[in-house]
Amino acid sequence: MLTQQTLENSTRRHDLDWLRLIAILILLFFHTGMWFNTWDWHVKNNELSTSFNYWMVWLHFWRMPLLLFISGAGTYMALGKRTPSQFAGERFRRLFIPLAFGMFVIVPPQIYFEHIKEYSGYSDFYKTVFNFVPYPKGSFSWHHLWFVAYLFLYSLIALPFLIYLRSPKSAGFRNSITKLLSSPAGLLFIPSIFILITQILLRPYFPNEQHNLRDLSYVVYYFCFFLFGMICYSSPQLWQLIGQNRKYLLVATLFALIPFYVVFMHFRQVIHFPWSDDTVEIIFSVIAIFVGWFSLITIIAYGQHYLNRSHPWLKYFNEGLYPFYILHQTVIIAIGYYVCQWDWSIFAKFWTISLLTLASCILIFLAIRTNNVTRLLFGLKGKKLEATSETISKRVVLET
């Protein structure tokens, strides 16, 4: 049986590193797919395909929650190595600075390509960013960097709870949570019902009609996954139970996908229910919350069992993921704008955009990591700081 000390002093959670890598790669293909599915997006190909909707609709409900769950676990670990003031300062450097940089440098090209015919060139467009009119009416936005903004907000809001969670005073709370979630049913339904209740209370008042600044219901929705990431990792027994119950979690997820896709078929006009579209949409939203949590916790469970293994390249992958996330959507839109003008099939365009984006982001990252200015702007540790940390770690190992 794992103990709190064992979990915190054990080797790095390689499974979370691998899952973070997988989630970011999924984002690459997901956002490339947005060129070709039938959903609204900033830019679209001239030919669309409903086949993209079928795999993307499932990914939509767990891809970002998975990243937030992993971020919650990572935040819990990060506080253990820092004082609260050091933690807040580190969050500012790694989240707020890249967010501000991204809003003025990384995001504007996305808006430019969306309205490229309205301007004589990029310099003509870029002046409109400083009007500070929020997108879609203006050119000021964080677009996909909402995730970075939310993480910064969540980290500060959760700090008092994190301090409590890491203190001996929380032992009773952690034991109670572990008992509540110890069975597969508890692990599946208690968190998902909790998330559902938050949405029942908030969505009637915050119907998610805004594009730039997401409403309070979605801020709370994603915060739930961040919160459960912290809580689950804070209890070694609960963390172990997640992996042990992986088969039950998988079966439950597969069964939950049946009503999920049956109701989804109503919107594809394959199946027709004798209710209004608004009623069907509410039913689908409820089912989607359960599918999202079921899928996420199943992936965490199987990752814990199969992916907790190191690799010589994993350190470099892990360092590059954050800059890759910051860059990827802008690169997808910039490359896709030209590729989608070619007389190619959707399949050829999809893979061309995906692979060129992957290669471009890797090349840009190799340039970013060479100096401390760009490292700071993309949320990476300074090179001297990294070297000092490694030296101290090696010295501690030798002295012990």
Secondary structure, 3 states (H helix, E strand, C coil): CCCHHHHHHCCCCHHHHHHHHHHHHHHHHHHHHCCCCCCCCCCCCCCCCCHHHHHHHHHHCCHHHHHHHHHHHHHHHHHCCCCHHHHHHHHHHHHHHHHHHHHHHHCHHHHHHHCHHHCCCHHHHHHHHHHCCECCCCCECCHHHHHHHHHHHHHHHHHHHHHHHCCHHHHHHHHHHHHHCCCHHHHHHHHHHHHHHHHHHHCCCCCCCCCCCCCHHHHHHHHHHHHHHHHHHHCHHHHHHHHHCHHHHHHHHHHHHHHHHHHHHHHCCCCCCCCCHHHHHHHHHHHHHHHHHHHHHHHHHHHHHHCCCCCCCHHHHHHHHHHHHHHHHHHHHHHHHHHCCCCCCHHHHHHHHHHHHHHHHHHHHHHHCCCHHHHHHCCCCCHHHHHHHHHHHHHHHHHC
